[in-house]
């Protein structure tokens, strides 16, 4: 489980939605920075029995071969990849047309349920990388789940995924704190604030956004 700092508020209503969505192949979490996407997913991981594999994407993953490599390296966290996948990755000039089918076959052969989390999907903009991501999403086995966390809505065939009931979405409006959650956050902050020294002025504390569920800003 990722250590992202102390969570002051347990997002029980959102965790319940995530539990109920466990049978849906793809989960899309879209919200601006500071809404606690990664913290929420980390809390879900702590409560879920399935192993989670994490990859944080960046500009380099706009190369589809690099993207598939990032996915395979993430999956190594829970199980060694199939030899044929490693062979495709280690080729002098990796071919995406070879890598994607081998990855799909390897995923289909995994008997143990798992969750693959791709964070910062907003880093992807190249058509080839988005097509590779669409292919990965469409070939996820029935006992697995793909989670896409992004600051902006990714240009993927979301309409088709919705129509086929292969997509569950959490948006900024869902992640925004309710009034009771905000009250819980402020109460938790007050009980954890440092005491002022006796012989000097009170020490200042940094403001925390009501949208954050961690004492340290989550990596988005």
N, C-alpha and C positions, 0 to 999 in steps of 0.2 A: 504494500500500500504506500502510495506517495505521501511523504511528510511535507505538508504545505502550511504548517503552522497550526496554532490552536484555533479550532472553530468555536465561535461564541454562540452560534445558533444552529441547531440541527434542523435541516429543511425537511421535516417529516412529510409534508404534503407532496413535495417533489420526489422524495425517495420512494413514496408509495406509487407514484406514476411510473417511475423507472422500474420498479418491481413488476408492475402490471404489464409493462412493455417488453418483458424479457423474451417473449416469443416472436417479436417483430424483428426482421433481419437488420434494419438500419434505424439508428436513432440520430437525429440531427439536432444539435444544440447551437442556436444562433443568438448571440447577444454581444453588445460592445464590451470592451475591456472593463474590468471592474465589477462585472455582474456575478462573478464566482462560478464560472462554468467548470473550470478544472477542479476547484474545491468540491463542488457538488459531485462530480464524477468520482473523485477520490473517496468521498464519503460513501458513495454507492459501492465502490469496490470493497470497502471495509466491511460492508454488510452482505455482499453477494458471495455465494459459495464458489462461483466460477473464477478461474484465474483471468487476470486482465493483462493484456500486452499493450504497451504505450509507445507511441511515436509522435514526436513533435516535428512538424514539417517546417521547411523553410524554402527560400528561393531556389536552392539547388534541386529540390524535388520537382521542379517544373520539367526536369528531364525525366521522362517516364521510367527509364531504367533506374535512375536514382530513387524514384518514388517506390518502385517495387522492392528495391534493396532496403529502403527504410522499413517497409512493411515486414520483410523477411527478418530483418534484425530485431524488430519488435517482437515477432513471434518466437524468436530464440529465447525470450525471457520465460516462456512457459514450456517450450518443447523444441528440441533440435529440428531444424528443417530437413526435408527429404533430400537425399543425395542429388537427385536430378535437379532440384531447385538450386542447390549450391553450385552445381556444374554450370547451370545457365548464368548464374551471377559472376562466376569466375572466368567466363569466356573473355578472350582479348577484346572483343567488341560485342558486349551484351546486346541481344536482340529482344525487343519487347514482344515481338510476335512469338518468340520461344518462351520467354519468361512468364508471361501471363497464363498460358495454358498449363504450364508446369506448376505454377503457384495454385491455380484453381484445382488441379488434381490433388496436390498436396493438402489443400484445405479440406477438400471433400473426404480425404482419408483420415482426418483427425476425429477420433471417437469421443474424446473428452470435450465437453462444452467449454467455450471460452468467449471472451469479449476483447475485441481489438479496438483500441481508442486511437484515433488520429486527431491530434490537437493542432490548432493553427492552420486549419484547412484553407483559410483565407490567403495563405501564402501562394496557393496554386492559381495560376492564371493562364498557363499555356494549354492550348486545346488538347495536345497529345497527352499531357498529364491528367487532365480532367477526364479524357476518354479512358485512360488506364484506371482511374479511380472508379469510374462508372462500371467498368468491367469487374473490378474487385468486388464492388458492392453487389453486383448481380450474381456472383459465383460464391458468395458466402454460404457455407453449409447450414442446414436447418438447425443444427445444435449450437450455432455461433451467432454472434451479434457484432455489427460494425457500428461504432460511434464516431460521428464527425462533429467536432467542436470548431466553431468558426465565429469570427467577429462580424462577418457579413454573409449573406446567403450565397452559397456556392452555385455556380452555373452548371448544375447537374439536372438530369431529367426527373426533377422532383414530382412533377405532375403525374408522370407514368408510375413512379414508385408509390405515390398516394393511391392511385387508381387500383393498383395491384395489392394494396394493403401491406406494402413492404416498408413503410416509413412511419415513424413516430417523431413528432417535432416538439421541442421546447424553445420558446422564443423569449425575448427580453421581458415581455409582459408577464410571462410565467415565472421568470427568475426574480423579478422585482419583489422586494420584501413586502409582505402584508403588514398592516399596522401592528398586530400582535408580535410578529417576528422582529419588527423594528424595536418595539419595546423590550423584547428579550435581549436584543443586541446591545441596546444602551444600558440595560441593567447589568449585563455581563461585563461591559466595558468599565462601568463604575466600580464593580467589585474587584476588578483586576488592575485599576489605576494605581500607580505608585504613590505612596504616602508622601506628603510634603515634608521636607526637613524642618526640624524644630527651630533652627536659628537662621532661616533664610526664606526667601519667597518660594511659593509653590513651583515645582518643576512643571514645565509645559508638557502636554501630551499631543501627539499628532492626531489630527482629525481622521475619523474613519468614515468612509462613505456608507450610507445605509444599505447599499447594494452588496457590500462585501461581507463574507461570512468568515473571514480570517483576520487575525491580528497583523498578518503580513500580507501585502498585495499578492494575490494569486497570479501565477504565470498563466497567461491566456494564450 
